[in-house]
Amino acid sequence: MIVSLYQLTLMIETLHRVDPTEIPARLYSISVACSDNFPLALHAHREAGNVDRASNAVRLYHIQLLWLHQKLTAFCTEKDIEDRSA
């Protein structure tokens, strides 16, 4: 499951290196990537071989999502971005 977050992780981790004029487009791309990620994560969860493996995958996925949310929120706060749809 956590592998499905790879693209989103890259997008958020490199956000601070983007030219300020590109930030709105990048935030939109992050929003789209979030929406696209759910079916990928659900599919990965269904592929888990047993309950313990699925439980562990969900726990790791949740931790990564919380970390990404924290990074994105910090970036928006630092740049004084009011539209937090991403």
BAFI-3210 file (N, C-alpha, C; in Angstrom, 3 decimals, decimal comma, padded with zeros to 6 digits):
// residues 86
n [1|2|3|4|5|6|7|8|9|10|11|12|13|14|15|16|17|18|19|20|21|22|23|24|25|26|27|28|29|30|31|32|33|34|35|36|37|38|39|40|41|42|43|44|45|46|47|48|49|50|51|52|53|54|55|56|57|58|59|60|61|62|63|64|65|66|67|68|69|70|71|72|73|74|75|76|77|78|79|80|81|82|83|84|85|86]
n.u [000,814|001,884|003,624|002,033|001,924|004,185|004,550|003,026|004,413|006,896|006,042|005,195|007,480|009,236|008,086|008,893|010,965|009,991|009,301|007,799|005,643|004,683|003,486|000,570|-000,328|001,081|000,020|-002,564|-002,023|-001,150|-003,510|-005,052|-003,487|-003,858|-006,564|-006,439|-004,935|-006,379|-007,909|-005,716|-004,441|-006,488|-006,720|-004,169|-004,410|-006,352|-004,913|-003,280|-001,846|-002,701|-004,482|-002,837|-000,734|-002,162|-003,127|-000,752|000,142|-001,830|-001,392|001,241|000,762|-001,042|000,552|002,437|000,728|-000,133|002,305|002,858|000,681|001,259|003,662|002,731|000,822|002,485|004,055|002,122|001,328|003,736|004,144|001,976|-000,448|-003,742|-005,717|-006,318|-006,936|-005,509]
n.v [-001,193|001,267|001,838|002,874|005,512|006,710|008,496|010,719|011,373|012,190|014,465|016,176|016,368|017,731|020,151|022,570|023,352|024,338|026,857|029,881|030,749|028,422|027,065|027,042|025,330|023,021|022,382|021,778|019,488|017,811|017,520|016,110|013,803|012,786|012,062|010,134|008,229|006,740|004,509|002,942|002,325|000,916|-001,309|-002,445|-003,078|-005,061|-007,053|-008,052|-010,758|-011,887|-011,232|-010,027|-008,971|-007,174|-005,445|-004,345|-003,063|-001,098|000,420|001,441|002,881|004,797|006,210|007,316|008,933|010,777|012,050|013,188|014,926|016,651|017,818|019,121|020,883|022,465|023,651|025,169|026,901|028,243|029,546|031,137|030,326|030,300|028,769|025,646|023,268|021,121]
n.w [000,000|000,798|-001,218|-003,170|-002,515|-003,427|-005,702|-004,878|-002,547|-003,615|-005,016|-002,954|-001,342|-003,019|-003,382|-002,200|-003,805|-006,117|-008,537|-007,450|-009,057|-010,085|-008,058|-007,567|-009,673|-009,051|-006,553|-007,343|-008,875|-006,843|-005,415|-007,298|-007,485|-004,922|-005,014|-007,014|-005,766|-003,889|-005,079|-005,899|-003,473|-002,219|-003,887|-003,486|-000,794|-000,869|-002,053|-000,123|001,615|004,066|007,168|009,121|007,586|006,000|007,973|008,987|006,670|006,335|008,642|008,220|005,863|006,792|008,625|006,843|005,294|007,242|007,788|005,261|005,060|007,176|006,240|003,929|004,982|006,600|004,620|003,210|005,245|005,774|003,316|003,272|002,071|001,301|000,036|000,615|-000,683|-001,670]
ca.u [000,000|002,685|004,244|001,103|002,136|005,493|004,437|002,550|005,524|007,841|005,437|005,169|008,854|009,922|007,259|009,623|011,942|009,248|009,184|006,548|004,548|004,216|002,890|-000,854|-000,461|001,609|-000,972|-003,659|-001,530|-001,142|-004,906|-005,437|-002,759|-004,531|-007,791|-006,063|-004,250|-007,279|-008,143|-004,469|-004,249|-007,524|-006,320|-003,025|-004,915|-007,056|-003,920|-002,533|-002,021|-003,401|-004,978|-001,710|-000,036|-003,048|-003,148|000,526|000,173|-002,698|-000,717|002,334|000,139|-001,614|001,674|002,978|-000,254|-000,060|003,552|002,683|-000,255|001,983|004,590|001,959|000,250|003,582|004,419|001,061|001,404|004,956|003,981|000,734|-001,388|-005,043|-006,461|-005,695|-007,681|-004,613]
ca.v [000,000|002,471|002,089|003,703|006,907|007,154|009,690|011,807|011,735|012,978|015,762|017,012|016,617|018,670|021,348|023,772|023,699|024,803|028,305|030,343|030,852|027,061|026,459|026,668|024,157|021,868|022,031|021,104|018,146|017,038|017,207|015,045|012,600|012,259|011,399|008,951|007,270|005,888|003,202|002,174|001,821|-000,087|-002,512|-003,025|-003,655|-006,309|-008,039|-008,535|-012,198|-012,278|-010,117|-009,340|-008,200|-006,063|-004,517|-003,650|-002,185|000,051|001,223|002,162|003,812|005,879|007,006|008,093|009,966|011,820|012,783|014,002|015,994|017,599|018,553|019,984|021,941|023,357|024,421|026,151|027,900|029,021|030,378|031,891|029,878|030,138|027,685|024,397|022,146|019,969]
ca.w [000,000|000,936|-002,521|-003,941|-002,120|-003,897|-006,551|-004,029|-001,663|-004,416|-005,324|-001,752|-000,890|-003,922|-003,512|-001,797|-004,847|-007,284|-008,724|-006,831|-010,036|-010,383|-006,861|-007,711|-010,541|-008,323|-005,533|-008,051|-009,213|-005,600|-005,134|-008,231|-007,085|-003,728|-005,461|-007,789|-004,913|-003,112|-005,705|-005,892|-002,123|-001,971|-004,623|-002,786|000,456|-001,207|-002,472|001,042|001,758|005,290|007,975|009,768|006,563|005,637|009,104|008,997|005,495|006,620|009,656|007,555|004,925|007,592|009,140|005,721|004,962|008,271|007,574|004,057|005,405|008,013|005,375|003,041|005,812|006,980|003,430|002,959|006,309|005,556|002,115|003,461|001,034|001,938|-000,614|001,064|-001,247|-001,797]
c.u [000,860|003,381|003,336|001,260|003,434|005,408|003,996|003,655|006,543|007,303|005,486|006,588|009,587|009,172|008,032|010,664|011,293|009,252|007,842|005,375|003,946|003,482|001,402|-001,060|000,016|000,629|-002,173|-003,250|-001,507|-002,565|-005,405|-004,767|-003,372|-005,786|-007,484|-005,462|-005,188|-007,552|-006,881|-004,223|-005,263|-007,182|-005,160|-003,466|-005,595|-006,096|-003,112|-002,865|-002,774|-003,749|-003,834|-000,958|-000,864|-003,076|-001,863|000,624|-000,667|-002,035|000,406|001,808|-000,387|-000,516|002,247|002,018|-000,227|001,187|003,439|001,747|000,439|002,942|003,846|001,348|001,320|004,002|003,397|001,071|002,596|004,803|002,702|-000,273|-002,712|-005,846|-005,755|-006,441|-006,807|-004,492]
c.v [001,262|002,824|002,977|005,189|007,494|008,458|010,906|012,293|012,596|014,380|016,699|017,337|017,633|019,987|022,619|024,206|024,284|026,328|028,759|030,453|029,487|026,411|026,134|025,427|022,900|021,428|021,328|019,669|017,244|016,620|016,058|013,728|011,966|011,487|010,106|007,855|006,306|004,543|002,327|001,547|000,724|-001,403|-003,212|-003,694|-004,990|-007,428|-008,604|-009,998|-012,645|-011,026|-009,339|-008,462|-006,989|-005,009|-003,698|-002,661|-000,932|000,973|002,057|003,222|005,036|006,793|007,884|009,212|011,109|012,681|013,697|015,177|017,075|018,448|019,548|021,152|022,948|024,234|025,522|027,257|028,821|029,993|031,220|031,603|029,591|028,989|026,361|023,170|020,921|019,272]
c.w [000,000|-000,389|-003,375|-003,617|-002,673|-004,695|-005,733|-003,082|-002,404|-004,693|-004,124|-001,281|-001,759|-004,076|-003,183|-002,831|-006,101|-007,336|-008,158|-007,811|-010,363|-009,205|-007,031|-008,578|-009,825|-007,241|-006,167|-008,394|-007,989|-005,232|-006,021|-007,835|-005,842|-004,117|-006,211|-006,914|-004,217|-003,790|-005,733|-004,521|-001,789|-002,664|-003,922|-001,486|000,201|-001,601|-001,299|001,288|002,993|006,096|008,620|008,771|006,145|006,738|009,166|007,836|005,735|007,639|009,034|006,594|005,675|008,141|008,035|005,323|005,973|008,091|006,352|004,322|006,225|007,167|004,490|003,815|006,223|005,807|003,161|004,009|006,089|004,385|002,165|002,350|001,721|001,338|-000,301|000,538|-001,427|-000,452]
res [m|i|v|s|l|y|q|l|t|l|m|i|e|t|l|h|r|v|d|p|t|e|i|p|a|r|l|y|s|i|s|v|a|c|s|d|n|f|p|l|a|l|h|a|h|r|e|a|g|n|v|d|r|a|s|n|a|v|r|l|y|h|i|q|l|l|w|l|h|q|k|l|t|a|f|c|t|e|k|d|i|e|d|r|s|a]
***
